Amino acid sequence: DIIGLKVVENGEILGIVDDIQDNFTTSLLYIKTDEKLIAAGKPKTFSIPYLEHFIESVNLESGEILLKGARDILENS
C-alpha cells in the first residue's frame, strides 16, 4: 500500500500520498503537499498520474516514491 509514502523528486520531499483513485486508463496519486512548500505558496494538494513517465521507483522499505517531472505538475496546479 502506497498511501502515506513520501513523494520525492531530486532529493526534495514534495508531499505524502493521501489517496489513490483508479479510472479506466490509469491511477491518480493524490498528494498532500509538504508544509514547507505550502508555506512557500504552493497548493495544498496536487495529483500525479501513476505512469512510468512520472514514477522512477517505489520503495516500501524506505517509505518513498521517487518521481520525475512532478515538481512541474505541483508548480502548475
Disulfide bonds with the S-S distance in Angstrom:
none
